[in-house]
Amino acid sequence: MNLTSQPAYIIKMRAKPGTGDKLFELATAGMKKSGSSDRFIILREDNDPDVLWNMEVFRSDAAKENYENSPLADELRDEILSLLAEPPLRIAAHPYSVAPE
């Protein structure tokens, strides 16, 4: 598969103070449940555990669109947004290289 044909996101989310654990749990559970991602990495900042970075690579444009329009995405989006201290930063991207498995 051509990596550059796979859509991806980099998302930064800042949880309200003390809700970083819940945000991390929701984001992780959502990525596992959706099945639309080829791979994802969820990171927490060392100096601010209420900041989460999500790097997600979708299997295809169709998989991304199906997820974004799914009931699961709506459910997670509403719950995640209720935990945020500020609007998320979302950057659309495409991967160009991947470390070997």
C-alpha distances in whole Angstrom, upper triangle without the diagonal:
4,6,9,8,9,12,15,18,21,24,27,30,34,35,39,41,41,38,35,35,35,32,30,30,29,26,25,26,24,21,22,23,20,17,15,14,11,14,17,20,23,26,30,32,34,37,36,35,35,32,29,26,22,19,16,13,12,9,10,13,15,14,16,19,19,20,22,24,25,28,27,26,29,31,29,29,33,34,32,33,37,36,35,38,36,34,30,28,25,22,19,17,13,12,12,12,12,15,14,15
4,6,6,7,11,13,17,19,23,26,29,33,35,38,40,41,38,35,35,35,32,30,31,30,27,26,27,25,22,23,25,22,19,17,15,12,14,17,20,23,26,29,31,33,36,36,35,35,31,28,25,22,18,16,12,12,11,10,13,15,15,16,19,20,21,22,24,26,29,28,26,29,31,29,29,33,34,32,33,36,36,35,37,35,32,29,27,23,20,17,14,10,9,9,10,11,15,15,16
4,5,6,9,10,14,16,19,22,25,29,31,35,37,37,34,31,32,32,29,27,28,27,23,23,25,23,19,21,23,20,18,15,13,10,12,14,16,20,22,25,27,30,32,32,31,31,28,25,21,18,14,13,9,10,9,10,12,15,14,14,17,19,19,20,23,24,27,26,24,27,29,27,27,30,31,29,30,33,33,31,34,32,29,25,23,20,17,14,11,7,6,6,7,8,12,13,15
4,5,8,9,13,15,19,22,25,29,31,35,37,37,35,32,33,32,29,28,29,28,24,24,26,24,21,23,24,21,20,17,14,13,14,16,18,21,23,26,27,30,33,32,31,31,28,25,21,19,15,13,10,11,11,10,11,15,15,14,17,19,19,20,23,24,28,26,24,27,29,27,26,30,31,29,29,33,33,31,33,31,28,24,22,18,15,12,9,5,6,6,9,11,15,16,18
4,6,10,13,16,19,23,26,29,32,35,38,38,35,32,33,33,29,28,29,28,24,24,25,23,20,22,23,20,18,15,13,12,14,16,19,22,24,28,29,32,34,34,33,32,29,26,22,19,16,14,10,10,9,7,8,11,12,12,14,16,17,18,20,22,25,24,22,25,28,26,25,29,30,28,29,33,32,31,33,31,28,25,22,19,16,13,10,7,8,9,12,14,17,18,20
4,6,10,13,16,20,23,26,28,32,34,34,32,29,29,29,26,24,25,24,20,20,22,19,16,18,19,16,15,11,10,9,11,13,15,18,21,24,26,29,32,31,29,29,26,22,19,16,13,10,7,6,6,5,7,10,10,9,12,14,14,15,18,19,22,21,19,22,24,22,22,26,27,25,26,29,29,28,30,28,25,22,20,16,14,11,9,6,7,10,11,12,16,17,18
4,7,11,13,17,19,23,25,29,31,32,29,27,27,27,23,22,24,22,18,19,20,18,15,18,19,15,15,11,10,10,11,12,15,17,19,23,24,28,30,28,27,26,23,20,17,14,11,9,6,6,8,6,6,10,9,7,10,13,12,12,15,17,20,19,17,20,22,20,19,23,24,22,22,26,26,25,27,25,22,18,17,13,11,7,6,5,8,11,13,14,18,20,20
4,7,10,13,16,20,22,26,28,28,26,23,24,24,20,19,21,19,15,16,18,16,13,16,17,15,14,11,9,10,10,9,11,13,16,19,21,24,26,24,24,23,20,16,13,10,7,5,4,6,9,9,9,12,11,9,12,14,13,12,16,17,20,18,16,19,21,18,17,21,22,19,20,24,23,22,24,22,19,16,14,10,8,6,5,5,7,11,13,13,16,19,19
4,6,10,12,16,19,22,24,25,23,20,21,21,17,17,19,17,13,15,17,14,12,16,17,15,15,13,11,12,11,9,11,12,14,16,18,21,23,21,21,19,16,13,10,8,6,5,7,9,12,13,12,15,13,10,13,15,13,12,16,17,20,18,15,17,19,16,15,18,19,16,17,21,20,18,20,18,15,12,10,7,6,5,6,8,10,13,15,15,18,21,21
4,7,10,14,16,20,22,23,20,18,19,19,16,15,18,17,13,14,17,15,13,17,19,17,18,15,13,14,12,10,10,10,11,13,14,18,19,18,17,17,13,10,7,6,5,7,9,12,15,16,16,18,17,14,16,18,16,15,19,20,22,19,16,19,20,17,16,19,19,16,16,20,18,16,18,16,14,10,8,6,5,7,7,10,11,14,15,15,18,21,21
4,6,10,13,16,19,20,17,15,17,17,13,13,15,14,11,13,16,14,13,17,18,17,18,16,14,16,14,11,11,9,10,12,13,17,18,16,15,14,10,8,6,5,7,8,12,14,17,18,18,20,18,15,17,19,16,14,18,19,20,18,15,17,18,14,13,16,16,12,13,16,15,13,14,13,11,7,5,4,6,9,10,13,15,18,19,19,21,24,24
4,7,10,13,15,17,15,12,15,15,12,12,15,14,11,14,17,16,15,19,20,19,21,20,18,19,17,14,12,10,9,10,10,14,15,12,12,11,7,6,5,7,9,12,15,17,21,22,21,23,21,18,20,22,19,17,21,22,22,20,17,18,19,16,14,16,16,12,12,15,13,10,12,10,9,6,5,7,9,12,14,17,17,21,21,21,23,26,26
4,6,10,12,14,11,9,12,12,9,10,13,12,10,13,16,15,15,18,20,19,21,20,19,21,19,15,14,11,10,10,11,14,14,11,11,8,6,5,6,8,12,14,17,19,23,24,23,25,23,19,21,22,19,17,21,21,21,19,16,17,17,14,12,14,13,9,9,12,9,7,8,8,7,5,7,9,12,15,17,20,21,24,25,24,25,28,28
4,7,9,11,9,8,11,12,9,11,14,13,12,15,18,17,18,21,22,22,25,24,22,25,22,18,16,13,12,10,10,13,13,9,9,6,4,6,9,11,15,17,21,23,27,28,27,29,26,23,25,26,22,21,24,24,24,21,19,19,19,16,14,15,14,10,10,11,8,6,6,6,8,7,9,12,15,18,20,23,24,27,28,27,28,31,31
4,6,8,6,5,9,9,7,9,12,12,12,14,16,16,18,20,21,22,25,24,23,26,23,20,18,14,13,11,12,14,14,10,9,5,6,8,11,13,17,19,23,24,28,29,29,30,27,24,26,26,23,21,24,24,23,20,18,18,17,14,13,14,12,9,9,9,6,4,5,8,10,10,12,15,18,21,23,26,27,30,30,29,30,33,32
4,6,6,7,11,10,9,12,14,14,15,18,19,19,21,24,24,25,28,28,27,29,27,23,21,18,17,14,14,16,15,11,11,7,9,11,15,17,21,23,26,28,31,32,32,33,30,27,29,29,26,24,26,26,25,22,21,20,19,16,15,15,13,11,10,9,6,5,4,8,11,12,15,18,21,24,27,30,30,34,34,33,34,37,36
4,6,7,10,11,11,13,15,16,17,19,21,21,23,25,26,27,30,30,29,31,28,25,22,19,17,14,14,15,13,10,9,7,10,13,16,19,22,25,28,30,34,35,35,36,33,30,32,32,29,27,30,29,28,25,24,24,22,19,19,18,16,14,14,12,9,9,8,11,14,15,18,21,24,27,29,32,32,35,35,34,35,37,36
4,6,8,9,10,12,13,14,16,17,19,20,22,24,25,26,29,29,28,31,28,24,22,18,17,13,14,15,14,11,9,7,11,13,17,19,23,25,28,30,33,35,35,36,33,30,32,32,28,28,30,29,27,25,24,24,21,19,19,18,15,14,15,13,10,11,11,14,17,17,20,22,25,28,30,32,33,36,35,34,34,36,35
4,6,5,6,9,10,11,12,14,16,17,19,20,21,23,25,26,25,28,25,21,19,16,15,12,14,15,15,12,9,7,10,11,15,16,20,22,25,27,30,32,32,32,29,27,29,28,25,24,26,25,23,21,20,20,18,15,15,15,12,10,12,10,7,8,10,13,15,15,18,20,23,26,28,30,30,33,33,32,32,35,33
4,5,5,6,9,10,11,12,14,15,17,18,20,21,24,24,23,25,22,18,16,12,11,9,10,12,12,9,6,4,7,8,11,13,17,19,23,24,28,30,30,31,28,25,27,27,24,23,26,25,24,21,19,20,18,15,15,16,13,11,12,12,8,9,10,13,15,14,16,18,21,23,25,27,27,30,30,28,29,31,30
4,5,5,6,9,10,11,12,14,16,17,18,20,22,23,22,24,21,18,16,12,12,10,12,13,14,12,8,8,10,10,13,14,18,19,23,25,27,30,30,31,28,26,28,27,24,24,26,24,23,20,19,20,18,15,16,17,13,12,14,14,10,12,14,17,18,17,19,20,23,25,26,28,28,31,30,28,28,30,29
4,5,5,6,9,10,11,12,14,15,16,18,21,22,21,24,21,18,17,13,14,12,15,17,18,14,11,10,12,11,14,15,18,19,23,24,27,29,29,29,26,24,26,25,21,21,23,22,20,17,17,17,15,12,13,13,10,9,12,11,8,11,13,16,17,16,19,20,23,25,26,28,28,32,31,29,30,32,30
4,5,5,6,8,10,11,12,14,15,16,19,20,19,21,19,16,14,11,11,10,13,15,16,13,10,8,9,8,11,11,15,16,20,21,24,26,26,26,23,21,23,23,19,18,21,20,19,16,14,15,13,10,11,12,9,6,9,10,7,8,11,13,14,12,15,16,19,21,23,25,25,28,28,27,27,30,28
4,6,5,6,8,10,11,12,14,16,18,19,17,19,17,13,11,8,9,8,11,14,15,13,9,9,9,7,9,10,13,14,18,19,22,25,25,26,23,21,23,23,19,19,22,20,20,16,16,17,15,12,13,15,12,9,13,13,10,12,14,16,16,14,16,16,19,21,22,23,23,26,26,24,24,26,25
4,6,5,6,8,10,11,12,14,16,18,17,19,17,14,13,10,12,12,15,17,19,16,13,12,13,11,13,12,15,16,19,20,22,25,26,26,22,21,23,22,18,19,21,19,18,15,15,16,14,11,13,15,11,10,14,14,12,14,17,18,19,17,19,19,22,23,24,25,25,28,28,25,26,27,25
4,5,5,6,9,10,10,12,15,16,16,19,17,14,14,11,13,13,17,19,21,18,15,13,14,11,13,12,15,15,18,18,21,23,23,23,20,18,20,19,15,16,18,16,15,11,11,13,10,7,10,11,8,7,11,12,10,12,16,17,17,15,17,17,20,21,23,24,24,28,28,26,27,28,26
4,6,5,6,9,10,11,13,14,13,16,14,11,10,8,10,11,15,18,20,17,14,13,12,9,10,8,11,11,14,15,18,20,20,21,18,16,18,17,14,14,17,15,15,12,11,13,12,8,9,12,10,8,11,13,11,12,16,16,15,13,15,14,17,18,19,20,21,24,24,22,23,25,24
4,5,5,6,9,10,12,13,12,14,12,9,9,7,10,12,15,18,20,18,15,15,14,11,11,9,11,11,14,15,17,20,21,21,18,17,19,18,15,16,19,17,17,13,13,16,14,11,13,15,13,11,15,16,15,16,19,20,19,16,18,17,19,19,20,21,20,24,23,21,21,23,21
4,6,5,6,9,11,13,12,15,14,12,12,11,14,15,19,21,24,21,18,17,17,14,15,12,14,13,16,16,18,20,21,21,17,17,19,17,14,15,17,15,14,11,11,14,12,9,12,14,12,12,15,16,15,17,21,21,21,18,20,19,21,21,22,23,23,26,26,23,24,25,23
4,5,5,6,9,10,10,14,13,11,12,11,15,16,20,22,25,22,19,18,17,14,14,11,13,11,14,13,16,18,18,18,14,13,15,14,10,12,14,12,11,8,8,11,10,7,10,12,11,10,14,15,15,16,20,20,19,16,18,17,19,19,20,21,21,25,25,23,24,25,23
4,6,6,7,8,7,10,9,7,9,9,13,15,19,22,24,22,19,19,17,14,13,10,10,8,10,10,13,15,16,16,13,12,14,14,10,12,15,13,14,10,10,13,13,10,12,15,14,13,16,18,17,18,21,21,20,17,18,16,17,17,17,18,18,21,21,19,20,21,20
4,6,6,9,8,11,10,9,11,11,15,17,21,23,26,24,21,21,20,16,16,13,13,11,13,12,14,17,18,18,14,14,17,15,12,15,17,14,15,11,12,16,15,12,15,18,16,15,19,21,20,21,24,25,23,20,21,20,21,20,21,20,20,23,22,20,21,21,19
4,6,9,10,13,13,12,15,15,18,20,24,26,29,27,23,23,22,19,18,15,16,13,15,13,14,17,18,17,13,14,15,13,10,13,14,12,12,8,10,13,12,11,14,16,15,15,18,20,20,21,25,25,24,21,22,21,22,21,22,22,22,25,25,23,24,25,22
4,5,7,11,11,12,14,15,19,21,24,27,30,27,24,23,22,19,18,14,15,12,12,10,11,13,14,13,9,10,12,10,7,10,11,9,10,7,8,12,12,11,13,16,16,15,18,20,20,21,25,25,22,20,21,18,20,19,19,19,20,23,23,22,23,24,22
4,6,8,10,11,14,15,19,22,25,28,31,29,26,26,24,20,19,15,15,11,11,9,9,12,14,12,9,10,13,10,9,12,14,12,14,11,12,15,16,14,16,19,19,18,21,24,23,24,28,27,25,22,23,20,21,19,19,18,18,21,21,19,21,21,19
4,7,9,10,14,15,19,22,25,28,31,29,26,26,24,20,18,14,13,10,9,6,6,8,10,9,5,6,9,8,6,10,12,11,13,11,11,15,16,14,16,19,19,18,21,23,23,24,27,26,24,21,21,18,18,16,16,15,16,19,19,18,20,21,19
4,5,7,10,13,16,19,22,25,28,26,24,24,22,18,16,12,10,7,6,4,5,8,11,11,8,8,11,11,9,12,14,14,16,14,13,17,18,15,16,20,20,18,21,24,23,23,26,25,23,19,19,16,16,14,14,13,13,16,16,14,17,18,16
4,7,11,14,17,21,23,26,29,28,26,26,23,20,17,14,11,8,6,5,5,9,12,13,10,10,14,14,13,15,18,17,20,17,17,20,21,19,20,24,24,22,24,27,26,26,29,28,26,22,21,18,18,16,14,12,11,14,14,12,14,14,13
4,7,10,13,17,20,22,25,24,22,23,20,17,14,11,8,6,5,7,8,12,14,16,13,12,16,16,14,16,19,19,21,18,17,21,21,18,19,23,23,20,23,26,24,24,27,26,24,20,20,17,17,15,14,12,11,14,13,10,12,13,12
4,7,10,14,16,19,22,21,19,19,17,13,10,7,5,4,6,9,11,14,16,17,14,13,17,17,14,16,19,19,20,17,16,19,20,16,17,21,20,17,20,23,21,21,23,23,21,17,17,15,14,14,13,13,12,15,14,12,13,15,14
4,6,10,13,15,18,17,16,16,14,10,8,6,5,6,9,12,15,17,19,21,18,16,20,20,17,18,22,21,23,19,18,21,21,17,18,21,20,17,19,22,20,19,22,21,20,17,16,15,15,15,14,14,13,16,15,13,13,15,15
4,7,10,13,16,14,12,13,11,7,6,4,6,8,12,14,17,20,21,22,19,17,21,21,18,18,22,21,22,18,17,20,19,15,16,19,17,14,17,19,16,16,18,18,18,14,14,14,15,16,16,17,16,19,18,16,17,19,18
4,7,9,12,11,9,11,8,6,5,6,8,11,15,18,21,23,24,26,23,21,24,25,21,21,25,24,25,22,20,22,22,18,18,21,19,16,18,20,17,16,18,18,18,15,14,15,16,17,17,19,18,20,19,17,18,20,20
4,6,9,8,6,7,6,5,6,9,12,15,18,21,24,26,27,29,26,24,26,27,24,23,27,26,26,23,21,23,22,19,19,21,19,15,17,19,15,14,15,16,17,14,15,16,17,20,20,22,21,23,23,21,21,24,23
4,6,5,5,8,6,7,8,11,14,17,20,23,27,29,29,31,29,26,29,30,26,26,29,29,29,26,24,26,25,22,21,23,21,18,19,20,17,15,15,16,17,15,15,17,18,21,21,23,22,24,24,22,22,25,25
4,6,6,9,9,10,12,15,17,20,23,27,30,32,33,35,32,29,32,33,30,29,33,32,33,29,28,29,28,25,25,26,24,21,22,23,19,18,18,19,21,19,19,20,22,24,24,26,25,27,26,24,23,26,26
4,6,9,9,11,13,17,19,23,26,29,32,34,35,37,34,31,34,35,32,31,34,34,34,31,29,30,29,26,25,27,25,21,22,23,19,18,17,18,20,19,19,21,22,25,26,28,27,29,28,27,27,30,30
4,5,6,9,11,15,18,21,25,27,31,33,33,35,32,29,32,33,29,28,31,31,31,28,26,27,26,23,22,23,21,18,18,19,15,14,13,15,17,16,16,19,21,24,25,27,27,29,29,27,27,30,30
4,5,7,11,13,17,20,23,26,29,31,31,33,30,28,30,31,27,26,29,29,28,25,24,25,24,20,20,21,19,16,17,17,14,13,13,15,17,15,17,19,21,24,25,27,26,29,28,27,26,29,28
4,6,10,13,17,19,23,25,29,30,30,32,29,26,28,29,25,24,27,27,26,23,21,22,21,18,17,18,16,13,14,14,10,9,9,12,14,13,14,17,19,22,24,26,26,29,29,28,28,31,30
4,7,10,13,16,20,22,26,28,28,29,27,24,26,27,24,22,26,26,26,23,20,22,21,17,17,18,16,13,13,15,11,10,10,11,12,10,11,14,16,19,20,23,23,26,26,25,25,28,28
4,7,10,13,16,19,22,24,24,26,23,21,23,24,20,20,23,23,23,20,18,19,19,15,15,17,15,11,13,15,12,10,12,12,13,10,11,12,14,17,18,20,20,23,23,22,22,25,25
4,7,10,13,16,20,21,22,24,21,18,21,22,19,18,22,22,23,20,18,20,20,16,15,18,17,13,15,17,15,13,14,14,13,10,9,10,11,14,14,16,16,19,19,18,19,22,22
4,6,10,12,16,18,18,20,17,15,18,19,16,15,19,19,20,17,15,17,18,14,14,17,16,13,14,17,15,14,16,16,14,11,10,9,10,12,12,14,14,17,17,16,18,20,20
4,7,10,13,15,16,18,16,13,17,18,15,15,19,20,21,19,16,19,20,16,16,20,19,16,18,21,19,18,20,19,17,13,12,10,10,10,10,11,10,14,14,13,15,17,17
4,6,10,12,13,15,12,10,14,15,12,13,16,17,19,16,14,17,18,15,15,19,19,16,18,21,20,19,22,21,18,15,14,11,11,10,9,10,10,13,14,13,15,17,17
4,7,9,10,12,10,9,13,14,12,13,17,17,20,18,16,19,20,18,18,22,22,19,21,24,24,23,25,24,21,18,16,13,12,10,9,8,8,11,12,11,14,16,16
4,5,7,9,6,6,9,11,9,11,14,14,17,16,14,17,19,17,17,21,22,20,21,25,24,24,27,25,22,19,18,15,14,11,11,9,10,13,14,14,17,18,17
4,7,8,6,7,11,11,11,13,15,16,19,17,16,20,21,20,20,24,25,23,25,28,28,27,30,29,26,23,22,18,17,15,13,11,11,14,15,14,17,17,17
4,5,5,6,9,10,11,12,14,15,19,18,17,20,22,21,21,24,25,24,25,29,29,28,31,29,26,23,22,18,17,14,13,11,12,15,16,16,19,20,20
4,6,5,6,9,10,11,12,14,18,18,16,18,21,20,19,23,25,23,24,27,28,27,30,28,24,22,20,17,16,12,12,11,13,16,18,19,22,23,23
4,5,5,6,8,10,11,12,16,16,15,17,20,19,19,22,24,23,24,28,28,28,31,29,26,23,23,19,18,15,16,15,17,19,21,21,25,25,25
4,5,5,6,9,10,10,14,13,12,15,18,17,17,20,22,21,22,25,26,26,29,28,24,22,21,18,18,15,15,14,16,19,20,20,23,23,22
4,6,5,6,9,10,13,13,11,14,16,15,15,18,20,18,19,23,23,23,26,24,21,18,18,14,14,12,13,12,14,18,19,19,22,24,23
4,5,5,6,9,12,13,11,13,16,15,15,18,20,19,20,23,24,24,27,25,21,19,19,16,16,13,15,15,18,21,23,23,26,27,27
4,6,5,6,10,10,9,12,14,14,15,17,19,19,20,23,24,24,28,26,23,21,21,18,19,16,18,18,20,23,25,24,27,28,27
4,5,5,8,8,6,9,11,11,11,15,16,16,17,20,21,21,24,23,20,18,19,16,17,15,17,17,19,22,24,23,25,27,25
4,6,9,9,6,8,11,11,10,13,15,14,15,18,19,19,22,21,18,16,16,14,15,14,16,17,19,23,25,24,27,29,28
4,7,8,7,7,11,12,11,13,16,16,16,19,21,21,24,23,20,18,20,17,18,17,19,20,23,26,28,28,30,32,31
4,5,5,7,9,10,11,13,15,15,16,19,20,21,25,24,21,20,21,19,20,19,21,22,24,27,29,28,30,31,30
4,5,5,6,9,10,11,12,14,15,17,19,20,24,24,21,20,22,20,23,22,24,25,27,30,32,30,33,34,32
4,5,5,6,8,10,11,12,14,16,17,18,22,22,20,18,21,19,21,21,23,23,25,29,29,28,30,31,29
4,5,5,6,8,10,10,12,14,15,16,20,19,17,15,17,15,18,17,19,21,22,26,27,26,28,30,29
4,6,5,6,9,10,11,12,15,16,19,19,16,15,18,17,19,19,22,24,26,29,31,30,32,34,32
4,6,6,6,9,10,11,13,15,19,19,17,16,19,18,21,22,24,26,27,31,32,31,33,34,32
4,6,5,6,8,10,11,12,16,17,15,14,16,16,19,19,22,23,25,28,29,28,30,31,30
4,6,5,6,9,10,11,14,14,12,11,14,13,16,17,20,22,24,28,29,28,30,32,31
4,6,5,6,9,10,14,14,12,13,16,16,19,20,24,26,28,31,33,32,34,36,34
4,6,5,7,9,13,14,13,13,17,17,21,22,25,27,28,32,33,31,33,35,33
4,5,5,7,11,11,11,10,13,14,17,19,22,24,25,29,30,28,30,32,31
4,5,5,9,9,8,8,12,13,17,19,22,25,26,30,31,30,32,34,34
4,6,8,10,10,11,15,17,21,23,26,28,30,33,34,33,35,37,36
4,7,9,10,11,14,16,20,22,25,28,29,32,33,32,33,35,34
4,5,7,8,11,14,17,20,23,26,27,30,31,30,32,35,34
4,7,9,12,15,19,22,24,28,29,32,33,32,34,37,36
4,6,9,12,16,19,22,25,27,30,31,31,33,36,36
4,7,9,13,16,19,22,24,28,29,29,31,34,34
4,6,10,13,16,19,21,24,26,25,28,31,31
4,7,10,13,16,18,21,23,23,26,29,29
4,7,10,13,15,19,20,21,23,27,27
4,6,10,12,15,18,19,21,25,26
4,7,10,13,16,17,21,23,24
4,7,10,12,14,17,20,22
4,7,10,11,15,18,19
4,6,8,11,14,16
4,7,11,13,16
4,7,9,12
4,6,9
4,6
4
